Amino acid sequence: MKGISDIIAMLLMLVITIAIAGLAYGFISGAFTARTRAISLSDSFCVGTTGTAIVRNDGRDVIRAAEQTLVSVDEACTEPAMSDIPAGGTVRYDFTACATNRYHSYRLIGPANSIDITFRCA
């Protein structure tokens, strides 16, 4: 009987170890899922009366135009149409007819986060 108890104890420890590993994998994969849909601002600048923002998709999935919302803080430029951002790629948004001698601020809301876009047209 003593040999059977050792085998049962070993199997029980193996099952517990596999269960803990499964829970850890589920937690970690869930924690990084949102990051696959994140955006970041690579650069923003103004030339003349045209402000430009270079937005990067930091994730592994395409971010569709319909998943992005641009919120204007000062309404001083003509806002660009949203474009799909390829996975790991960038897109250029041009804000036209911007007023000069002032800062322009926008917030771009993506599926997982939002970024602030600010530029000054001289």
Secondary structure, DSSP 8 states (H G I E B T S, - for coil): -HHHHHHHHHHHHHHHHHHHHHHHHHHHHHHTTGGGG-EEEEEEEEETTEEEEEEEE-SSS-B-GGG-EEEESS--SB------B-TT-EEEEEEBS--SSEEEEEEEE-SS-EEEEEEEE-
